[in-house]
């Protein structure tokens, strides 16, 4: 029985390849989404569970000039080690490694498992932050389905 | 019931019973609640949220993705 079906939701989407599907659990309540995700994963055979990814999105107060400082501050707060940072006009993309998450992938021989994207939104005057562990998924693919 | 009430422990058994229940509840709390709290604090989404909240984040939304093999059959009920 699912313990929390009201404050978090789930959906099943096709993967980019045919040999897997993506079960996405979403919600604004972190604990409720974890409970629902735990309940759903209990229903799955462990050998079928290939991997997991965690994704968070939120808004921060700030300007386009603040993107780099905010992203580096977040890496420090998460006790991460910076791998690379790419700066664009109104966005910053950052890769880093956090020791507290067991999985990672190698880039140029170094482990990476934290992916940040900060984008300034002139319309709202705020910054949209997306963080992914170990990868940041492009949600647009799944939103189309 | 009569035996209980007539026994020398008649006046004490509710307290003794209550004490055992209290002890059991306390032990249950110590064994289960802190474990769930600890496991939640290890949750990657929770850790990310703790970081962005320190930066003043608003309207946080969480997604958890499970990549599931379709080689064998999946049952979700």
Backbone of each chain as ProteinMPNN parsed JSONL, in Angstrom:
{"seq_chain_A": "XXXXXXXXXXXXXXXXXXXXXXXXXXXXXXXXXXXXXXXXXXXXXXXXXXXXXXXXXXXXXXXXXXXXXXXXXXXXXXXXXXXXXXXXXXXXXXXXXXXXXXXXXXXXXXXXXXXXXXXXXXXXXXXXXXXXXXXXXXXXXXXXX", "coords_chain_A": {"N_chain_A": [[0.852, -1.199, 0.0], [0.523, 2.228, -0.796], [1.919, 4.771, 1.08], [1.874, 7.531, 0.94], [0.095, 9.279, -1.097], [-0.882, 11.681, -1.769], [0.605, 14.12, -1.471], [2.66, 13.849, -3.21], [3.484, 12.794, -6.506], [3.506, 10.318, -9.176], [4.826, 9.032, -12.254], [5.116, 7.031, -15.172], [7.446, 6.835, -17.7], [8.571, 6.414, -21.081], [11.888, 5.341, -21.857], [14.935, 6.756, -23.259], [15.97, 4.805, -24.763], [14.883, 1.512, -25.773], [15.171, -0.433, -23.87], [14.697, 0.267, -21.262], [12.594, 1.938, -18.826], [11.407, 5.0, -17.336], [10.675, 5.771, -14.118], [9.181, 8.341, -12.532], [9.103, 10.207, -9.645], [7.563, 12.887, -8.145], [7.314, 15.998, -6.352], [6.5, 18.681, -4.044], [7.09, 18.309, -1.474], [9.661, 17.096, 0.279], [10.003, 14.861, 2.014], [7.592, 13.458, 1.675], [7.777, 12.772, -1.031], [9.957, 11.112, -0.908], [9.0, 9.002, 0.657], [6.974, 8.004, -0.987], [8.525, 7.28, -3.192], [10.127, 5.315, -2.013], [8.178, 3.425, -1.367], [7.259, 2.733, -3.922], [9.6, 1.729, -5.061], [9.908, -0.496, -3.507], [8.056, -2.161, -4.62], [9.203, -2.978, -6.89], [11.251, -5.368, -8.544], [14.481, -5.877, -7.376], [16.523, -6.47, -9.148], [15.646, -5.342, -11.469], [15.912, -2.668, -11.159], [17.821, -0.346, -12.475], [19.235, 2.077, -12.107], [19.358, 5.191, -10.265], [18.317, 8.61, -10.085], [18.522, 11.902, -8.78], [16.789, 14.909, -8.55], [16.484, 18.371, -8.278], [14.676, 21.377, -8.279], [14.48, 24.923, -8.058], [13.93, 28.352, -7.042], [15.955, 31.254, -6.842], [16.779, 34.356, -5.295], [18.289, 36.976, -7.094], [20.715, 38.265, -9.496], [21.855, 38.174, -12.934], [24.565, 38.449, -12.722], [25.149, 37.155, -10.416], [25.198, 34.442, -10.758], [27.474, 32.707, -11.022], [28.798, 32.977, -8.526], [26.801, 32.049, -6.811], [26.504, 29.4, -7.666], [29.022, 28.324, -7.093], [29.048, 28.733, -4.363], [27.064, 26.982, -3.592], [28.2, 24.516, -4.246], [30.263, 24.501, -2.366], [28.728, 24.468, -0.003], [27.621, 21.981, -0.226], [29.772, 20.459, 0.168], [31.343, 19.795, -2.003], [33.574, 18.984, -4.759], [34.857, 20.954, -7.189], [34.578, 20.328, -10.643], [34.201, 21.326, -13.289], [33.267, 24.442, -14.802], [30.988, 26.209, -16.715], [30.387, 29.201, -18.283], [27.794, 31.188, -19.426], [25.872, 33.735, -21.136], [23.463, 34.244, -19.644], [23.384, 32.093, -17.984], [24.755, 29.396, -16.018], [26.665, 26.455, -16.022], [27.591, 23.695, -14.182], [29.842, 21.2, -13.075], [30.541, 18.809, -10.596], [31.914, 16.968, -7.806], [30.62, 15.046, -5.198], [31.421, 13.523, -2.174], [29.637, 12.186, -0.565], [27.725, 10.874, -2.036], [27.378, 7.749, -3.421], [27.591, 6.844, -6.083], [29.108, 7.632, -9.223], [30.29, 9.098, -12.287], [32.95, 8.876, -14.635], [34.877, 11.532, -15.837], [37.316, 12.531, -17.918], [38.953, 10.968, -16.366], [38.297, 11.684, -13.793], [36.039, 11.611, -10.999], [32.569, 12.451, -11.248], [29.536, 13.656, -10.029], [27.662, 15.547, -9.442], [25.556, 17.868, -10.814], [24.931, 21.038, -11.864], [22.719, 23.623, -12.858], [22.219, 26.934, -13.434], [20.092, 29.514, -14.167], [19.328, 32.719, -15.261], [16.303, 34.432, -15.063], [14.945, 36.909, -16.783], [12.328, 37.851, -16.877], [11.037, 37.236, -14.443], [12.921, 38.16, -12.774], [14.469, 36.543, -11.207], [16.481, 33.663, -10.263], [16.643, 30.541, -11.757], [17.294, 27.465, -10.456], [18.667, 24.304, -11.084], [19.44, 21.142, -9.922], [21.205, 18.124, -10.132], [21.752, 14.742, -9.203], [23.157, 11.624, -9.825], [23.286, 12.8, -12.254], [21.969, 15.454, -14.279], [18.899, 15.392, -15.496], [17.433, 15.967, -18.676], [14.467, 17.297, -18.632], [12.673, 17.953, -20.545], [12.353, 16.029, -22.495], [10.84, 14.016, -21.252], [8.614, 15.443, -20.563], [7.337, 15.801, -22.929], [6.19, 13.428, -23.507]], "CA_chain_A": [[0.0, 0.0, 0.0], [1.293, 3.459, -0.85], [1.644, 5.531, 2.304], [1.668, 8.952, 0.673], [-0.291, 9.443, -2.497], [-1.513, 12.978, -1.961], [1.512, 15.257, -1.594], [3.655, 13.546, -4.234], [2.891, 12.019, -7.589], [4.472, 9.548, -9.95], [4.423, 8.647, -13.6], [6.047, 6.145, -15.853], [7.702, 7.326, -19.057], [9.495, 5.571, -21.844], [13.261, 5.818, -21.832], [15.481, 7.163, -24.555], [16.139, 3.544, -25.477], [13.741, 0.636, -25.512], [15.414, -1.437, -22.839], [14.383, 0.741, -19.924], [11.597, 2.981, -18.655], [11.756, 5.896, -16.239], [9.635, 6.06, -13.128], [9.495, 9.644, -11.951], [8.311, 10.609, -8.48], [7.761, 14.327, -8.0], [6.504, 16.669, -5.35], [7.106, 19.819, -3.361], [7.411, 17.872, -0.113], [10.792, 16.173, 0.125], [9.764, 13.612, 2.748], [6.488, 12.731, 1.035], [8.248, 12.183, -2.281], [10.848, 9.996, -0.564], [8.166, 7.883, 1.119], [6.329, 7.425, -2.166], [9.572, 6.623, -3.986], [10.507, 4.076, -1.301], [7.085, 2.463, -1.524], [7.238, 2.245, -5.301], [10.781, 0.901, -5.325], [9.674, -1.787, -2.842], [7.238, -2.986, -5.5], [10.005, -3.405, -8.04], [12.306, -6.349, -8.31], [15.745, -5.13, -7.275], [17.367, -6.672, -10.333], [15.133, -4.495, -12.547], [16.249, -1.275, -10.882], [19.141, -0.145, -13.062], [19.922, 3.215, -11.508], [18.475, 6.246, -9.764], [18.832, 9.978, -10.173], [17.791, 12.84, -7.92], [16.749, 16.185, -9.242], [15.81, 19.405, -7.494], [14.622, 22.682, -8.933], [13.992, 25.962, -7.159], [14.22, 29.717, -7.468], [16.781, 32.047, -5.928], [16.822, 35.786, -5.553], [19.601, 37.373, -7.587], [20.813, 38.785, -10.856], [22.698, 37.347, -13.817], [25.946, 38.553, -12.235], [25.309, 36.321, -9.21], [25.084, 33.015, -11.082], [28.697, 31.949, -10.739], [29.028, 32.972, -7.077], [25.81, 31.179, -6.177], [26.779, 27.992, -7.97], [30.21, 27.912, -6.329], [28.655, 28.682, -2.948], [26.306, 25.74, -3.377], [29.17, 23.408, -4.249], [30.911, 24.523, -1.048], [27.764, 24.043, 1.018], [27.411, 20.539, -0.379], [31.094, 19.843, 0.379], [31.705, 19.215, -3.285], [34.838, 19.369, -5.399], [34.524, 21.473, -8.521], [35.23, 19.708, -11.8], [34.235, 22.303, -14.383], [32.191, 25.434, -14.801], [30.83, 26.864, -18.01], [29.631, 30.439, -18.109], [27.136, 31.75, -20.605], [25.379, 35.089, -20.879], [22.506, 34.27, -18.527], [23.322, 30.795, -17.314], [26.003, 28.765, -15.606], [26.572, 25.003, -15.902], [28.702, 23.304, -13.321], [29.984, 19.787, -12.716], [31.346, 18.655, -9.383], [31.851, 15.627, -7.195], [30.373, 15.02, -3.75], [31.826, 12.214, -1.659], [28.565, 11.525, 0.185], [26.89, 10.047, -2.909], [28.29, 6.643, -3.759], [27.782, 6.625, -7.513], [29.645, 8.744, -10.005], [30.831, 8.677, -13.584], [34.279, 9.448, -14.83], [35.141, 12.463, -16.931], [38.768, 12.784, -17.949], [39.57, 10.223, -15.269], [37.897, 12.186, -12.472], [34.632, 11.322, -10.715], [31.608, 13.555, -11.282], [28.176, 13.2, -9.7], [26.776, 16.681, -9.135], [25.373, 18.653, -12.023], [24.125, 22.232, -11.538], [22.415, 24.581, -13.916], [21.576, 28.145, -12.923], [19.689, 30.341, -15.303], [18.635, 33.951, -14.86], [15.051, 34.665, -15.779], [14.702, 38.364, -16.733], [10.903, 38.144, -16.689], [10.694, 37.201, -13.024], [14.006, 38.775, -12.012], [15.035, 35.577, -10.26], [17.358, 32.643, -10.844], [16.14, 29.17, -11.668], [18.392, 26.531, -10.193], [18.389, 22.873, -11.193], [20.56, 20.342, -9.442], [20.996, 16.71, -10.369], [22.716, 13.77, -8.693], [24.498, 11.968, -10.306], [23.185, 13.544, -13.514], [20.809, 16.327, -14.391], [18.165, 14.924, -16.668], [16.69, 16.949, -19.446], [13.084, 16.904, -18.406], [11.83, 18.271, -21.694], [12.046, 14.791, -23.218], [9.77, 13.298, -20.578], [7.419, 16.276, -20.546], [6.655, 15.688, -24.222], [5.523, 12.13, -23.624]], "C_chain_A": [[0.887, 1.249, 0.0], [0.91, 4.34, 0.334], [1.336, 6.996, 2.028], [1.343, 9.155, -0.796], [-0.812, 10.844, -2.775], [-0.508, 14.098, -2.204], [2.672, 14.97, -2.546], [2.987, 12.686, -5.297], [3.942, 11.243, -8.344], [3.929, 9.296, -11.35], [5.531, 7.805, -14.224], [6.209, 6.638, -17.286], [8.629, 6.362, -19.772], [10.892, 6.179, -21.771], [13.717, 6.26, -23.201], [15.782, 5.939, -25.416], [15.048, 2.588, -25.016], [13.929, -0.306, -24.325], [15.191, -0.953, -21.412], [13.242, 1.766, -19.959], [12.003, 3.82, -17.442], [10.527, 6.118, -15.365], [10.034, 7.346, -12.424], [8.536, 9.943, -10.814], [8.603, 12.077, -8.221], [6.873, 14.9, -6.911], [7.255, 17.811, -4.703], [7.488, 19.48, -1.929], [8.484, 16.785, -0.217], [10.518, 14.825, 0.795], [8.665, 12.79, 2.09], [6.944, 12.071, -0.261], [9.201, 11.022, -2.006], [10.037, 8.771, -0.142], [7.514, 7.195, -0.075], [7.353, 6.681, -3.035], [10.002, 5.315, -3.334], [9.434, 3.003, -1.486], [7.059, 1.871, -2.929], [8.442, 1.342, -5.592], [10.654, -0.459, -4.626], [8.86, -2.732, -3.725], [8.027, -3.539, -6.681], [10.984, -4.485, -7.631], [13.649, -5.616, -8.364], [16.621, -5.294, -8.514], [16.894, -5.829, -11.525], [15.516, -3.025, -12.378], [17.683, -1.011, -11.329], [19.915, 0.961, -12.367], [18.888, 4.212, -10.998], [19.135, 7.599, -9.988], [17.928, 10.892, -9.369], [17.91, 14.227, -8.53], [15.957, 17.179, -8.396], [15.769, 20.687, -8.318], [13.995, 23.693, -7.989], [14.35, 27.33, -7.736], [15.011, 30.448, -6.388], [16.654, 33.522, -6.299], [18.217, 36.144, -6.067], [19.548, 37.855, -9.017], [21.721, 37.857, -11.671], [24.145, 37.353, -13.338], [26.221, 37.604, -11.063], [25.412, 34.827, -9.51], [26.306, 32.208, -10.664], [28.948, 31.857, -9.232], [28.069, 32.029, -6.373], [26.107, 29.705, -6.431], [27.993, 27.488, -7.196], [29.91, 27.823, -4.837], [27.909, 27.391, -2.651], [27.232, 24.519, -3.366], [29.894, 23.342, -2.899], [29.979, 24.038, 0.044], [27.529, 22.536, 0.974], [28.712, 19.752, -0.202], [31.582, 19.135, -0.888], [33.061, 19.705, -3.781], [34.524, 19.749, -6.843], [35.294, 20.726, -9.606], [35.329, 20.702, -12.944], [33.081, 23.28, -14.23], [32.173, 26.12, -16.167], [29.919, 28.068, -17.825], [29.05, 30.884, -19.448], [26.551, 33.101, -20.218], [24.441, 35.136, -19.665], [22.347, 32.901, -17.882], [24.714, 30.287, -16.967], [25.749, 27.269, -15.475], [27.823, 24.518, -15.164], [28.675, 21.797, -13.048], [30.897, 19.678, -11.508], [31.199, 17.228, -8.867], [31.613, 15.779, -5.692], [30.655, 13.607, -3.246], [30.671, 11.454, -1.014], [27.59, 10.772, -0.711], [27.778, 9.003, -3.57], [28.562, 6.498, -5.247], [28.349, 7.865, -8.193], [30.03, 8.202, -11.376], [32.136, 9.429, -13.815], [34.319, 10.368, -16.045], [36.611, 12.823, -16.862], [39.455, 12.141, -16.741], [39.174, 10.682, -13.884], [36.411, 11.917, -12.242], [33.771, 12.59, -10.713], [30.237, 12.997, -10.915], [27.235, 14.32, -9.257], [26.744, 17.596, -10.352], [24.447, 19.823, -11.701], [23.898, 23.072, -12.787], [21.667, 25.751, -13.3], [21.294, 29.061, -14.098], [18.918, 31.559, -14.797], [17.406, 34.143, -15.727], [14.713, 36.156, -15.694], [13.241, 38.702, -16.437], [10.534, 38.201, -15.206], [11.757, 37.883, -12.161], [14.605, 37.837, -10.981], [15.856, 34.532, -11.016], [16.719, 31.276, -10.667], [17.323, 28.231, -11.517], [17.902, 25.103, -10.362], [19.639, 22.12, -10.762], [20.24, 18.877, -9.673], [22.12, 15.87, -9.797], [22.322, 12.401, -9.208], [24.467, 12.718, -11.637], [21.955, 14.445, -13.45], [20.083, 15.934, -15.669], [17.503, 16.074, -17.383], [15.228, 16.553, -19.405], [12.212, 17.114, -19.631], [11.434, 17.014, -22.468], [10.836, 14.105, -22.597], [8.476, 14.098, -20.551], [6.629, 16.166, -21.843], [5.808, 14.428, -24.299], [4.166, 12.15, -22.92]], "O_chain_A": [[1.886, 1.307, 0.718], [-0.267, 4.62, 0.562], [0.616, 7.634, 2.796], [2.241, 9.195, -1.637], [-1.151, 11.156, -3.917], [-0.742, 14.95, -3.061], [3.581, 15.792, -2.664], [2.044, 11.946, -5.016], [5.138, 11.481, -8.175], [2.722, 9.346, -11.585], [6.699, 7.874, -13.844], [5.224, 6.834, -17.997], [9.369, 5.6, -19.15], [11.044, 7.393, -21.638], [12.981, 6.153, -24.182], [15.84, 6.028, -26.642], [14.381, 2.819, -24.008], [12.969, -0.901, -23.835], [15.466, -1.681, -20.458], [12.969, 2.376, -20.993], [12.832, 3.405, -16.632], [9.488, 6.591, -15.825], [11.091, 7.426, -11.799], [7.318, 9.936, -10.99], [9.763, 12.468, -8.093], [5.818, 14.352, -6.593], [8.479, 17.904, -4.796], [8.137, 20.275, -1.249], [8.236, 15.697, -0.737], [10.771, 13.773, 0.208], [8.786, 11.572, 1.962], [6.548, 10.944, -0.56], [9.252, 10.061, -2.774], [10.347, 7.646, -0.533], [7.499, 5.968, -0.168], [7.078, 5.594, -3.543], [10.217, 4.318, -4.023], [9.737, 1.835, -1.728], [6.864, 0.668, -3.107], [8.32, 0.326, -6.276], [11.217, -1.452, -5.087], [8.959, -3.952, -3.596], [7.576, -4.449, -7.377], [11.479, -4.503, -6.504], [13.911, -4.838, -9.281], [17.365, -4.387, -8.887], [17.646, -5.623, -12.478], [15.455, -2.242, -13.326], [18.637, -1.399, -10.655], [21.101, 0.811, -12.073], [17.695, 4.085, -11.271], [20.358, 7.706, -10.067], [16.719, 10.679, -9.291], [18.981, 14.654, -8.962], [14.893, 16.856, -7.868], [16.747, 21.029, -8.982], [13.094, 23.366, -7.218], [14.99, 27.434, -8.782], [14.769, 30.283, -5.193], [16.451, 33.877, -7.46], [19.216, 35.666, -5.53], [18.499, 37.857, -9.662], [22.274, 36.888, -11.152], [24.869, 36.375, -13.527], [27.372, 37.291, -10.76], [25.684, 34.033, -8.61], [26.186, 31.158, -10.032], [29.272, 30.786, -8.719], [28.456, 31.301, -5.459], [25.981, 28.87, -5.536], [27.995, 26.361, -6.702], [30.438, 26.962, -4.134], [28.093, 26.78, -1.598], [27.055, 23.604, -2.562], [30.11, 22.258, -2.357], [30.39, 23.279, 0.922], [27.273, 21.901, 1.998], [28.747, 18.537, -0.398], [32.147, 18.043, -0.843], [33.61, 20.693, -3.294], [33.99, 18.948, -7.61], [36.503, 20.52, -9.5], [36.405, 20.905, -13.506], [32.06, 22.978, -13.612], [33.203, 26.545, -16.688], [28.821, 27.958, -17.279], [29.748, 30.942, -20.461], [26.725, 33.554, -19.086], [24.61, 35.967, -18.773], [21.304, 32.59, -17.306], [25.712, 30.703, -17.555], [24.747, 26.853, -14.893], [28.949, 24.891, -15.493], [27.617, 21.21, -12.82], [31.906, 20.377, -11.415], [30.465, 16.41, -9.42], [32.306, 16.533, -5.009], [30.186, 12.624, -3.82], [30.708, 10.228, -0.92], [26.703, 10.09, -0.198], [28.79, 9.325, -4.192], [29.65, 6.074, -5.637], [28.091, 8.995, -7.779], [30.086, 6.99, -11.586], [32.368, 10.493, -13.242], [33.854, 10.018, -17.13], [37.085, 13.357, -15.86], [40.401, 12.69, -16.175], [39.658, 10.136, -12.893], [35.615, 11.987, -13.178], [34.189, 13.647, -10.242], [29.829, 11.964, -11.447], [26.141, 14.059, -8.757], [27.782, 18.035, -10.847], [23.3, 19.615, -11.308], [24.772, 23.206, -13.644], [20.601, 25.572, -12.711], [22.172, 29.337, -14.917], [17.98, 31.436, -14.009], [17.459, 34.033, -16.952], [14.246, 36.624, -14.655], [12.953, 39.725, -15.816], [9.813, 39.098, -14.769], [11.537, 38.151, -10.98], [15.184, 38.285, -9.991], [15.91, 34.529, -12.246], [16.307, 30.903, -9.568], [18.232, 28.21, -12.347], [16.847, 24.735, -9.844], [20.751, 22.43, -11.192], [19.115, 18.441, -9.43], [23.292, 16.233, -9.89], [21.161, 12.037, -9.022], [25.495, 13.214, -12.097], [21.032, 14.216, -12.668], [20.59, 16.122, -16.775], [17.065, 17.041, -16.759], [14.807, 15.598, -20.057], [11.138, 16.523, -19.745], [10.339, 16.932, -23.024], [9.925, 13.667, -23.3], [7.383, 13.533, -20.519], [5.421, 16.4, -21.872], [4.837, 14.362, -25.052], [3.459, 11.142, -22.913]]}, "seq_chain_B": "XXXXXXXXXXXXXXXXXXXXXXXXXXXXXXXXXXXXXXXXXXXXXXXXXXXXXXXXXXXXXXXXXXXXXXXXXXXXX", "coords_chain_B": {"N_chain_B": [[-9.82, -11.927, 36.614], [-10.58, -11.419, 39.225], [-8.6, -12.668, 40.666], [-6.413, -11.117, 40.077], [-7.121, -8.673, 41.215], [-7.288, -9.392, 43.861], [-4.813, -10.174, 44.571], [-1.539, -9.58, 46.065], [-0.393, -7.687, 44.483], [-2.344, -6.1, 43.632], [-2.868, -3.331, 43.776], [-0.764, -2.348, 42.428], [-0.366, -3.348, 39.874], [-1.426, -1.905, 37.63], [0.345, 0.246, 37.432], [2.769, -1.089, 37.041], [2.251, -2.452, 34.673], [1.78, -0.284, 33.043], [4.278, 0.896, 33.109], [5.832, -0.961, 31.754], [4.675, -0.85, 29.258], [5.228, 1.787, 28.611], [8.002, 1.671, 28.557], [8.361, -0.082, 26.418], [7.267, 1.417, 24.33], [9.003, 3.569, 24.362], [11.424, 2.317, 23.739], [10.779, 1.389, 21.21], [10.472, 3.815, 19.905], [13.085, 4.809, 20.12], [14.432, 2.956, 18.567], [13.228, 2.982, 16.031], [12.278, 5.584, 15.074], [14.554, 7.425, 15.19], [16.166, 6.065, 13.366], [14.754, 6.296, 10.957], [14.808, 9.033, 10.693], [17.536, 9.473, 10.47], [18.055, 8.071, 8.082], [16.589, 9.599, 6.323], [18.01, 11.966, 6.424], [20.201, 11.262, 4.997], [19.323, 11.242, 2.492], [19.665, 12.102, -0.91], [18.128, 14.176, -2.138], [17.243, 15.578, 0.078], [19.683, 16.495, 1.085], [20.546, 18.147, -1.004], [18.486, 20.017, -0.883], [18.889, 21.125, 1.635], [21.223, 22.52, 1.173], [20.476, 24.402, -0.864], [18.526, 25.805, 0.467], [19.965, 27.24, 2.305], [20.955, 29.13, 0.677], [18.802, 30.639, 0.279], [16.644, 29.59, -1.154], [13.519, 29.255, -2.895], [10.259, 27.813, -3.393], [10.839, 24.987, -3.796], [11.171, 22.036, -5.681], [10.941, 18.569, -6.071], [12.349, 15.778, -7.794], [12.48, 12.36, -8.345], [14.13, 9.857, -9.999], [13.749, 6.673, -11.322], [15.416, 4.258, -13.05], [14.31, 1.716, -14.903], [14.643, -1.591, -15.833], [13.382, -3.055, -18.795], [13.618, -5.531, -19.628], [12.906, -7.784, -18.119], [9.613, -8.567, -16.846], [7.564, -5.939, -15.56], [5.86, -5.206, -12.608], [3.532, -3.138, -11.318], [1.393, -2.378, -8.851]], "CA_chain_B": [[-9.793, -10.551, 37.109], [-10.658, -11.436, 40.691], [-7.28, -13.043, 41.178], [-5.538, -9.94, 39.942], [-7.483, -7.631, 42.165], [-7.097, -9.865, 45.228], [-3.403, -10.486, 44.797], [-0.805, -8.488, 46.726], [-0.007, -6.655, 43.502], [-3.572, -5.516, 43.087], [-2.798, -1.875, 43.611], [0.44, -1.928, 41.698], [-0.21, -3.874, 38.513], [-1.591, -0.933, 36.526], [1.572, 1.027, 37.27], [3.803, -1.959, 36.459], [1.877, -2.663, 33.279], [1.998, 0.986, 32.36], [5.711, 1.119, 33.009], [6.339, -1.816, 30.678], [4.191, -0.3, 27.974], [5.998, 3.012, 28.378], [9.351, 1.253, 28.188], [8.296, -0.652, 25.069], [7.052, 2.536, 23.386], [10.25, 4.342, 24.331], [12.398, 1.529, 22.98], [10.331, 1.425, 19.812], [10.791, 5.149, 19.402], [14.538, 4.923, 19.978], [14.925, 2.065, 17.517], [12.658, 3.204, 14.7], [12.19, 6.977, 14.631], [15.854, 8.002, 14.84], [16.676, 5.421, 12.165], [14.101, 6.892, 9.793], [15.305, 10.404, 10.571], [18.902, 9.378, 9.952], [18.049, 7.673, 6.676], [16.097, 10.739, 5.55], [19.072, 12.962, 6.334], [21.151, 10.78, 3.996], [18.652, 11.304, 1.198], [20.303, 13.117, -1.76], [17.257, 15.337, -2.329], [17.265, 16.333, 1.339], [20.963, 17.181, 1.185], [20.515, 19.249, -1.971], [17.552, 21.027, -0.373], [19.531, 21.815, 2.768], [22.175, 23.469, 0.59], [19.839, 25.533, -1.57], [17.79, 26.622, 1.449], [20.931, 28.171, 2.899], [21.122, 30.224, -0.292], [17.532, 31.365, 0.233], [15.796, 29.05, -2.227], [12.058, 29.254, -2.734], [9.506, 26.911, -4.28], [11.664, 23.813, -4.134], [10.419, 20.902, -6.209], [11.834, 17.4, -6.086], [12.076, 14.679, -8.719], [13.323, 11.162, -8.158], [14.0, 9.039, -11.199], [14.195, 5.287, -11.262], [15.587, 3.675, -14.384], [13.87, 0.334, -14.696], [14.856, -2.463, -16.994], [12.176, -3.637, -19.391], [13.971, -6.867, -20.114], [11.951, -8.652, -17.438], [8.308, -7.915, -16.742], [7.418, -5.052, -14.407], [4.532, -5.192, -11.996], [3.23, -2.066, -10.362], [-0.036, -2.491, -8.521]], "C_chain_B": [[-9.772, -10.511, 38.627], [-9.3, -11.752, 41.285], [-6.34, -11.845, 41.141], [-5.847, -8.919, 41.021], [-7.25, -8.059, 43.614], [-5.635, -10.127, 45.555], [-2.71, -9.312, 45.486], [-0.411, -7.368, 45.771], [-1.199, -5.859, 42.985], [-3.462, -4.029, 42.837], [-1.671, -1.42, 42.715], [0.461, -2.341, 40.235], [-0.477, -2.851, 37.411], [-0.314, -0.113, 36.302], [2.668, 0.198, 36.604], [3.533, -2.187, 34.977], [2.171, -1.408, 32.452], [3.465, 1.265, 32.141], [6.31, 0.3, 31.855], [5.918, -1.296, 29.304], [5.002, 0.937, 27.61], [7.415, 2.68, 27.913], [9.381, 0.721, 26.753], [8.134, 0.444, 24.022], [8.335, 3.331, 23.228], [11.32, 3.615, 23.526], [12.067, 1.532, 21.49], [10.677, 2.738, 19.165], [12.293, 5.275, 19.135], [15.06, 4.11, 18.805], [14.436, 2.445, 16.124], [12.725, 4.662, 14.242], [13.575, 7.552, 14.303], [16.437, 7.377, 13.57], [16.066, 6.048, 10.917], [14.581, 8.327, 9.576], [16.703, 10.394, 9.971], [18.914, 9.032, 8.477], [17.538, 8.812, 5.802], [17.19, 11.789, 5.375], [20.16, 12.54, 5.344], [20.574, 10.856, 2.587], [19.277, 12.407, 0.326], [19.437, 14.366, -1.98], [17.258, 16.215, -1.076], [18.564, 17.135, 1.447], [21.052, 18.357, 0.211], [19.642, 20.387, -1.443], [18.166, 21.821, 0.773], [20.519, 22.858, 2.243], [21.493, 24.666, -0.046], [19.03, 26.397, -0.61], [18.712, 27.627, 2.123], [21.23, 29.338, 1.962], [19.83, 31.027, -0.455], [16.569, 30.869, -0.824], [14.315, 29.083, -1.865], [11.461, 28.246, -3.721], [10.335, 25.707, -4.731], [10.761, 22.668, -4.584], [11.386, 19.748, -6.42], [11.381, 16.384, -7.126], [13.027, 13.536, -8.382], [13.07, 10.251, -9.349], [14.547, 7.644, -10.956], [14.277, 4.772, -12.699], [15.359, 2.174, -14.247], [14.028, -0.458, -15.977], [13.519, -2.99, -17.502], [12.449, -5.037, -19.936], [13.081, -7.906, -19.452], [10.657, -7.867, -17.24], [8.216, -7.077, -15.467], [5.994, -5.119, -13.902], [4.43, -4.008, -11.06], [1.746, -2.131, -10.085], [-0.419, -1.473, -7.455]], "O_chain_B": [[-9.07, -9.708, 39.241], [-8.901, -11.167, 42.293], [-5.572, -11.609, 42.074], [-4.945, -8.373, 41.657], [-7.041, -7.221, 44.491], [-5.281, -10.284, 46.724], [-3.223, -8.193, 45.492], [-0.131, -6.246, 46.192], [-1.092, -5.067, 42.049], [-3.911, -3.527, 41.807], [-1.618, -0.265, 42.293], [1.204, -1.771, 39.437], [0.164, -2.903, 36.361], [0.065, 0.185, 35.17], [3.396, 0.681, 35.737], [4.436, -2.128, 34.143], [2.716, -1.462, 31.35], [3.855, 1.808, 31.107], [7.156, 0.776, 31.097], [6.686, -1.301, 28.342], [5.41, 1.117, 26.462], [7.955, 3.314, 27.006], [10.289, 1.024, 25.98], [8.771, 0.414, 22.969], [8.713, 3.719, 22.122], [12.033, 4.225, 22.73], [12.944, 1.658, 20.636], [11.121, 2.781, 18.018], [12.72, 5.768, 18.091], [16.006, 4.513, 18.129], [15.153, 2.25, 15.142], [13.185, 4.94, 13.135], [13.749, 8.119, 13.224], [17.111, 8.051, 12.791], [16.766, 6.305, 9.937], [14.74, 8.781, 8.443], [17.022, 11.19, 9.087], [19.675, 9.61, 7.702], [17.995, 8.981, 4.671], [17.294, 12.423, 4.325], [20.953, 13.372, 4.903], [21.263, 10.566, 1.609], [19.405, 13.542, 0.786], [19.955, 15.483, -2.007], [17.272, 17.443, -1.166], [18.555, 18.299, 1.846], [21.564, 19.423, 0.553], [20.003, 21.56, -1.538], [17.986, 23.035, 0.869], [20.635, 23.948, 2.804], [21.878, 25.809, 0.197], [18.864, 27.593, -0.847], [18.293, 28.731, 2.47], [21.696, 30.393, 2.392], [19.776, 31.978, -1.235], [15.761, 31.642, -1.34], [13.925, 28.959, -0.704], [12.07, 27.887, -4.729], [10.495, 25.464, -5.927], [9.74, 22.372, -3.965], [12.508, 19.936, -6.891], [10.185, 16.159, -7.314], [14.221, 13.74, -8.165], [11.926, 9.92, -9.661], [15.656, 7.467, -10.452], [13.31, 4.851, -13.456], [16.109, 1.467, -13.573], [13.599, -0.04, -17.052], [12.635, -3.327, -16.714], [11.612, -5.635, -20.613], [12.56, -8.801, -20.117], [10.618, -6.653, -17.443], [8.734, -7.468, -14.421], [5.041, -5.092, -14.681], [5.192, -3.91, -10.098], [0.931, -1.956, -10.992], [-1.579, -1.414, -7.046]]}, "name": "protein", "num_of_chains": 2, "seq": "XXXXXXXXXXXXXXXXXXXXXXXXXXXXXXXXXXXXXXXXXXXXXXXXXXXXXXXXXXXXXXXXXXXXXXXXXXXXXXXXXXXXXXXXXXXXXXXXXXXXXXXXXXXXXXXXXXXXXXXXXXXXXXXXXXXXXXXXXXXXXXXXXXXXXXXXXXXXXXXXXXXXXXXXXXXXXXXXXXXXXXXXXXXXXXXXXXXXXXXXXXXXXXXXXXXXXXXXXXXXXX"}
